[in-house]
C-alpha cells in the first residue's frame, strides 16, 4: 500500500487534470453543528429533472483524509447524470468507528431532508466509499441501528463499494500482524465483541440495500480476502450482486481512476443507480 503522502499527492493532482464542467459546487455546508462537520454538494448548473443522489465517504485508514480531496469525483458524477455529495466525518483522533458511522448517518439524514433543493431525488439515495469509507458506507447501509437512533427509516437505496476495507474487520484483526493491529485498534478498540459489531458482514440481512462492488486486480491481499468473504456472504442473500474486478488497478488507483470523467466505472455506477 502506498504511503499516505503519495495518496494525497495523487488525489490533489486530480484538481489540475479535470477540466471545468457545468457543475455547481455548494461548499462547506454544515450538517452537524455539534461536531462541526461539513459536506459539499455537486449539482448541475441547469435546472433539470431530479437526479439520483451519490454520497461518497472518503478513505484514509479511519485516521486521515478530507472531502476536498475528491472534487474530481463530485464533478465526474454530475457529468455522468447524478447529484453528488462528499462528506467529512470525525477521524480516530476524535472518535471510534461508531462515532464515524453515526456522523455518516447524520449526513445522510441531512441529505434526505435537503437534497431536493439541489436537484436530487430523495427516493434515490445511494451511499459509496473507498477503502475505510467503504466500511462506513456498508455499515450504515446494513446496520439499521444508526438510522434508528435518528428515528428515521433507512433511506439508502443501494451501496457502492470501491476497494472497500474493513468489511469483516473482526477476521482481519484476529489475524493481523502487530504493526497493523496497533494502527487499527484506536478505531476499533481491542475488544473482539466490538470488532464483530463493527463488521458490516455481521449485519447482512434480507431486505438490505443491494450492493455494487469494485475491487482492484492488484490491490492489497488483505483487501482481496476481505472483499471475497464479504461478497460470498452477500451473495447468499442477494444472488444478483455484482463484483467488478478492475485489472491492473492497485488500491489508490481504484479511486484515482475517476479523475477521468469518461472512466467506464461511472457507467457501471450510474447503471446500478438507475436499475436498483
N, C-alpha and C positions, 0 to 999 in steps of 0.2 A: 504494500500500500504506500502511495507517495506521501511525502511529508505534507503537513497542513499548509506550510508556506507556499509550496508549489501549487497545491489545490486552490488557494486563494488567488494566486497569480493568474492561473488559467481562467478562472471564473471572472476575474476582473477584466481580463483581456477581452472577454465577450462584449463588453460595452463598446470597444473600439471596432469590433468586427461587424456587429449588427448595424445595418443602416437604418435610417429613420423610417417610420411607417405611420399609418393613420391610426395611431393609438393614443388614447387619453390616459395619462397616469395620474391617479389621485393618491398622493404620497402621504405617509406618516399619519394615518387615521388611527386614533386611539380606540382600541376595542376592550381594553382592561385598564381602567384608571387606577385600580388597586395596585396592580403590578407594573404600571407604566409600560404597557405593551402596545405595539402598533402593527398595522398591516398596510400594504399597498394594493390598490385596485387598478387593474388594467382593463380598459373597455374601449369599444370602437368610438371614434370621434363622431361618426354619423349615427343618428338615432335609427335603429333597426328593430326587427322583431327580437324578442327576448332570447338570449343565448344561454346555453348550458354553462355552468359555473365550475371552473377548475381551481381548486385550492391546493397550494403547494407548501409543504413543510420541509425546510432545508435540513441537510445532514450536517455532520461535523462531530461525530462521536459523542453527542449529547453535551459537549463542552465548548463548542465553538460554532461559528457561522452566523450569518445575519441575512435578512431578507434582501438587502440592497445588492447582494452578490448575484442575484438571479433576475435582474432586469430583462435580460435576453429571453428568459423563459416566459415571463409575463407577456412581452410583446409578441413572441412567437405564437403563443396560444391564441391571442386575439387575432393575429393574421390568419390563423387556421380555423377561426369560427367560434371562439369561446370568449367568455369574460373570465379573467384570471385574477386570483387573489394570492398574494405571497405574504406569509405571516412571520413575525418574530415570536419567540417564546422564551421563557426563562431557561437558562442553562444550568449545569450541575453545580455551579458556584453559588446558586440561589435556591435550588430545589432538587428533588429527585425526579425520576421518570413520571411519578404520579402527578406531581405539580405541572410538569411539561404537558402531559396528556390533558389535564384539566384546562390548561391555557389553550391548547388546540381546540378543545370542545367549546370553550368560551368564544373563540374566534369564529367557529362555525355558527354558533348561535347568533353572533352579530351579523354575519353574512346572510343568514336566513332572514333576519329582520330587515336588512338594509339593501341587499344587493339589487333589488328591482329598480332602485333609483339609478343604478349604473348600467342597466340593460340586461341584467342577469335573470334567469328563470329560477325562481325559488323552489320549483319542483324538480329541478335537475342539478343537484349539488353533488360534486364528486371530489373526493379527497385524494391527494397524492403526496408522495415524499420520496426522497432519495436517501439511501443509507439509514442513519438514525432517524431521519424524518419519515422513512418508510415504516419503521417500527411504530412511531407515534400515530401515523395515519391508520395503520392496520389495527392498532389497539383501540382507538376511539370508534372505529367502524364496527368492531366485533364485541367490545365490552360496553354494554349499554349503561353501565354504572355512571359514566361521565355525563351523559345526557340526562339520565335520571336525576342526578344531583342538581342539574339546571332546571329540572321539572319540565322538560320538553321531550317529544319523541325524537328518536334518532333521525336526523334529516338527510343522512348520507345515502346517496343512491348507488354509488359504486366507488371502488377503491383501486387506485393505480399505483403500483409499487415499482420504483426504478432502482434496481440493485439494492433492495431493502436489506437491512441488517438488524438482528435482534428479534426476529420473528419467533424464534424459540430461544430466548436468552437464557432460559433455565438450562437447556442442554449445553449451550455454549459455555456458560460459566462453570458448570460442573467439570468440564474438561479443559478449561483454559490454562495456558501457561501463566505463571505468576505475574509476569510483566503486563499481560493483557488483563488478567483478573484485577490487578490493582488499578488499572485505568478505568475499569467499568464499575467497580463496587461503589464509588461515590454516587453514581446514578442509581444503582440497583441494590445497594447495601450488601451485606454478607449473609443475609437470611435467605435460605433456599425457598421458603414459602413465598417470600416476596418475589423471587425470580419466576416462580410459576405464575403468580398473578400478573407479573409484568410481561409475560409472553403472550402475544396475540394468538399463538397456536392453542393456548388453553381456553380460548373464548369462542372458538368457531362453533357455529350453530346454524340450524336450518332457518332460513328467512333473513340471514345476514346479507349486507350489500355484496354484490358479486365482485370478483377480483379480476384485474388485468395485471400480469406480472412481466416485467422486463428483467433480464439477467445478462450480465456481461460474460462473453465466452472466455475471457481471460481475467475475470475478476478474482478476488481472493478466495482461497479454498474454503475458508470458514463461511464466507458469504454463499458460496455454491452449496455447501452442505445445509446451511440454514434455510435457503430458499427451496432446496429439494425436499426437506422434511415438511416445510410449510405447504408447498404445492401438493404433495401427496395427501396431506391431511385435508386440504381444501377440496381436492378432487372427490373425496369420499362424500362430500356434502353437495358440492356444485360441480358435477362432472363436465360441464362445458367451459370450465375455467381455462383461460389461455395463458400459457407461459411462452414468452418470446425470448429466445437466446440470440443476443446480438454478437455475432462473431467478431473476434479480434478486439473487442472493447474491454478495457480494464475498468476498475471501479469508478475512478474520477471521470474517465471518458464517457461513461454512461450518462452523466448529466451534462457534461460539456458539449456533447454532440448536438444538443438542442440550440446551440448558438446559430446553427443553420436552420432557418425557419422552414426550409423545404425537406428537412430530415423526415424520413418515412415514419419515424416514431410518432410524429404529430398526427399523421393519418390514422395510425392504429389507435391513438388515444381518442381522437375525435370520433372515429367509428364506434369505439366502445361506448362513448358518452351518448351517441345517438341511438345505439342499439339497446342499451340497458335502461 
